[in-house]
Amino acid sequence: MLTDGRSEIGYERSDAPPRLVALLAAGLAATIIAVLVILAFAFPNALAPATRGPVQALPPAPRLQTDPAGDLLRYRRVEQAKLGKYGWTRDGHVRVPIDQAMNAVAAQGWSEAK
């Protein structure tokens, strides 16, 4: 209380002690370094440069498909050839060449009902 009857307004009269600020900064730096060291020991291969590509492991024997890329290429060639020819489907419908079917749909329009 002041001498004239008013109360003193409270405020912080000093800053944080420099020693406390230094200790907090040192503690933070030590924590960051400790975490990095722990991670380096926990995951040793993480720091090594990636010099090799992804490993493609083959399935165990017997391998039923010896040339998957070639098989896919042959399959696509056969399916592409089917798109350009007339033929029958397994359920008895007629297959029309894709170009002719697109022209027919463009000429008569698309019906919502099937």
C-alpha positions in Angstrom: 0.0 0.0 0.0 1.2 3.5 -0.8 1.3 6.3 1.8 -1.8 8.1 0.3 -4.1 5.1 0.7 -3.9 3.7 -2.9 -2.8 0.2 -3.5 0.3 -0.6 -5.6 -0.4 -2.0 -9.0 1.4 -5.3 -9.4 3.6 -6.1 -12.3 6.6 -8.2 -13.0 9.6 -6.1 -12.1 12.3 -8.3 -13.8 12.8 -10.6 -16.8 13.5 -14.3 -16.7 16.9 -15.0 -15.3 19.5 -15.5 -18.1 20.7 -18.7 -16.4 17.1 -20.2 -16.7 16.9 -19.2 -20.4 20.4 -20.8 -21.0 19.4 -24.0 -19.2 16.2 -24.3 -21.2 18.0 -23.8 -24.5 20.7 -26.3 -23.5 18.1 -28.8 -22.4 16.2 -28.4 -25.7 19.4 -28.9 -27.7 20.4 -32.0 -25.7 16.9 -33.5 -26.2 17.1 -32.9 -30.0 20.6 -34.5 -30.2 19.5 -37.4 -28.0 16.5 -38.1 -30.2 18.6 -38.0 -33.4 21.2 -40.4 -31.9 18.5 -42.8 -30.7 16.9 -42.8 -34.1 20.2 -43.4 -35.8 20.8 -46.5 -33.6 17.2 -47.7 -34.0 17.2 -47.3 -37.8 20.8 -47.7 -39.0 19.9 -48.1 -42.7 18.0 -44.8 -42.7 21.2 -42.8 -43.0 22.7 -44.8 -45.8 22.2 -43.4 -49.3 19.7 -45.3 -51.5 21.9 -46.7 -54.2 19.9 -49.6 -55.4 16.4 -49.8 -56.8 13.4 -51.6 -55.5 13.9 -55.4 -54.9 11.6 -57.5 -57.0 11.3 -60.9 -55.2 10.2 -63.8 -57.3 7.6 -66.1 -55.8 8.6 -69.5 -54.6 8.7 -72.4 -57.1 6.9 -73.7 -59.0 6.4 -70.6 -61.1 3.5 -71.0 -63.3 4.1 -67.9 -65.4 7.6 -67.6 -66.6 7.1 -64.5 -68.8 4.4 -62.3 -67.3 5.1 -59.3 -69.5 5.1 -61.4 -72.7 1.9 -63.1 -71.6 0.2 -59.8 -71.0 1.3 -58.5 -74.4 0.0 -61.6 -76.1 -3.3 -61.4 -74.2 -3.8 -57.7 -75.2 -3.0 -58.5 -78.8 -5.7 -61.2 -78.9 -8.3 -59.0 -77.2 -7.4 -56.1 -79.5 -7.9 -58.4 -82.5 -11.3 -59.4 -81.2 -12.4 -55.7 -81.1 -12.0 -55.5 -84.9 -13.9 -58.7 -86.0 -17.3 -60.2 -85.9 -17.8 -63.1 -83.6 -19.9 -64.9 -81.0 -19.7 -64.4 -77.3 -20.0 -67.3 -74.8 -23.6 -66.4 -74.0 -24.7 -66.4 -77.7 -24.6 -62.7 -78.5 -23.0 -61.4 -81.7 -19.9 -59.3 -81.3 -19.6 -56.4 -83.8 -16.4 -54.6 -84.6 -15.9 -51.6 -82.3 -15.7 -49.0 -85.1 -18.9 -50.2 -86.6 -20.7 -50.3 -83.2 -19.6 -46.7 -82.4 -20.8 -45.5 -85.7 -24.2 -47.2 -85.3 -24.6 -45.7 -81.8 -23.6 -42.3 -83.1 -26.1 -42.5 -85.9 -29.2 -43.7 -83.9 -28.4 -42.2 -80.5 -28.1 -43.9 -77.1 -31.2 -45.4 -75.6 -31.4 -45.3 -71.8 -33.5 -48.5 -71.7 -31.7 -51.7 -72.5 
